Amino acid sequence: MNLPGKLPQILRTTLLGPPGASQAFDFSLTAPQTEVAVWLHGVGAPRDVTGCHSVACPVPFMVCVGWEEPEPELPSHNHRASLRFYERRGEKRLLGEIKLQQQSVVLTSGPRLHLYKATGCTNFYLPRLRRWARSLYAARERWKNRGSGRMEVSSLDSRCNEAIFSCPRPVVLVSTLEGDRSNLFPMNLMGPVGREYFAFALNSKNHAAPLVDQIARLAVSTVPFEKADQVRQLAKNHHVSSVDWSQLPFDTHLSRTLLIPVPEFALTVREMKIEHSYPLGSHTFFVARVVDRTLYTDAPEFHRIHGLYAGSRNA
Ligand SMILES: Cc1cc2nc3c(=O)[nH]c(=O)nc-3n(C[C@H](O)[C@H](O)[C@H](O)COP(=O)(O)O)c2cc1C
């Protein structure tokens, strides 16, 4: 074995993590996931928000937390809070914390939606040395890419992405159709934010975001893990303004209420109408009311976590 030749690779893996660890890790899980709990701290008593929060924008990193019940008295407008991520099993490790500052409140006929911007983030599931090494490495990469025209992702935004994806998140297929305009694409920056409300984020530069905004009606299908390859391949549709449904590698049928084509392998279909949309940064944040939900088959779903957390789970 040529140890000196392999030294840079060994050093890199020790400091930054195994190659490919920055990518997403896909797996199958029964929904709703029970592996990681998400708690909001700083607004009254700590509150389990696992089932009522969503990413609102990745750059700058923003989250939305829904309050169905009356809120406690808020410390102030623009108050500070934090999201904490805990493993539910074993040692119940604190995996990470995102520090937040409230930006605004979106009123709906159901929950009040609090929009928070990240002000700090620590991923405790990574050893301290690796956290520092990754920050230094990210700073070096940003310096190398300066002036390249690529979207600048701050170290804070990257760390928030690593934290939010310590909680397994389903990957769904979104379909929308009106006249000769339609689309079908995968999405995972999303979540329920109330009993009948759902929120999600779409890259404002891609075609999918303005199309969803204009049509304002969509069907969100959860999918079995066995279809993960087909689902990932539809990512290119984020860049198109219409799809040819006859070219899809699977059949579709119409959703029950809004009559939007959904994949024949959909497990659950939520049909929604957009009520609000806000350009926040890299992404447009959408708030939709769920008008119907159909359960076709109860089976494990395609989920995603961050590769770094996947590595720490298996360590
Ligand atoms: C599983 C999966 C989930 C995705 N979820 C989202 C999403 O929630 N919001 C979004 O704007 N784009 C989403 N995308 C699109 C990607 O961010 C990206 O735009 C797309 O894969 C095209 O890649 P490119 O922009 O590098 O060509 C998703 C893609 C995949 C494969």
The ligand as an SDF file (V2000), in Angstrom:
LIG
                    3D

 31 33  0  0  0  0  0  0  0  0999 V2000
  -35.0650   14.5520   -5.1910 C   0  0  0  0  0  0  0  0  0  0  0  0
  -35.0690   15.9780   -5.6440 C   0  0  0  0  0  0  0  0  0  0  0  0
  -35.7470   16.9440   -4.9130 C   0  0  0  0  0  0  0  0  0  0  0  0
  -35.7710   18.2790   -5.3290 C   0  0  0  0  0  0  0  0  0  0  0  0
  -36.4580   19.2100   -4.5950 N   0  0  0  0  0  0  0  0  0  0  0  0
  -36.4660   20.5010   -5.0010 C   0  0  0  0  0  0  0  0  0  0  0  0
  -37.2010   21.4750   -4.2590 C   0  0  0  0  0  0  0  0  0  0  0  0
  -37.8400   21.1780   -3.2400 O   0  0  0  0  0  0  0  0  0  0  0  0
  -37.2000   22.7620   -4.7090 N   0  0  0  0  0  0  0  0  0  0  0  0
  -36.5080   23.1300   -5.8540 C   0  0  0  0  0  0  0  0  0  0  0  0
  -36.5410   24.3000   -6.2160 O   0  0  0  0  0  0  0  0  0  0  0  0
  -35.8030   22.2250   -6.5640 N   0  0  0  0  0  0  0  0  0  0  0  0
  -35.7880   20.9280   -6.1650 C   0  0  0  0  0  0  0  0  0  0  0  0
  -35.0910   20.0020   -6.8930 N   0  0  0  0  0  0  0  0  0  0  0  0
  -34.4110   20.4450   -8.1110 C   0  0  0  0  0  0  0  0  0  0  0  0
  -32.9160   20.6120   -7.9210 C   0  0  0  0  0  0  0  0  0  0  0  0
  -32.6240   21.5340   -6.9080 O   0  0  0  0  0  0  0  0  0  0  0  0
  -32.2680   21.0580   -9.2550 C   0  0  0  0  0  0  0  0  0  0  0  0
  -32.7490   22.2950   -9.6530 O   0  0  0  0  0  0  0  0  0  0  0  0
  -32.5890   20.0620  -10.3320 C   0  0  0  0  0  0  0  0  0  0  0  0
  -32.1660   18.7960   -9.8830 O   0  0  0  0  0  0  0  0  0  0  0  0
  -31.9090   20.4210  -11.6480 C   0  0  0  0  0  0  0  0  0  0  0  0
  -30.5250   20.4660  -11.4460 O   0  0  0  0  0  0  0  0  0  0  0  0
  -29.6710   21.6580  -12.0860 P   0  0  0  0  0  0  0  0  0  0  0  0
  -30.3760   22.9050  -11.6580 O   0  0  0  0  0  0  0  0  0  0  0  0
  -28.3010   21.5030  -11.4990 O   0  0  0  0  0  0  0  0  0  0  0  0
  -29.7370   21.4180  -13.5540 O   0  0  0  0  0  0  0  0  0  0  0  0
  -35.0720   18.6600   -6.5080 C   0  0  0  0  0  0  0  0  0  0  0  0
  -34.3790   17.6660   -7.2450 C   0  0  0  0  0  0  0  0  0  0  0  0
  -34.3770   16.3630   -6.8160 C   0  0  0  0  0  0  0  0  0  0  0  0
  -33.6450   15.3230   -7.6230 C   0  0  0  0  0  0  0  0  0  0  0  0
  1  2  1  0
  2  3  1  0
  2 30  2  0
  3  4  2  0
  4  5  1  0
  4 28  1  0
  5  6  2  0
  6  7  1  0
  6 13  1  0
  7  8  2  0
  7  9  1  0
  9 10  1  0
 10 11  2  0
 10 12  1  0
 12 13  2  0
 13 14  1  0
 14 15  1  0
 14 28  1  0
 15 16  1  0
 16 17  1  0
 16 18  1  0
 18 19  1  0
 18 20  1  0
 20 21  1  0
 20 22  1  0
 22 23  1  0
 23 24  1  0
 24 25  2  0
 24 26  1  0
 24 27  1  0
 28 29  2  0
 29 30  1  0
 30 31  1  0
M  END
$$$$
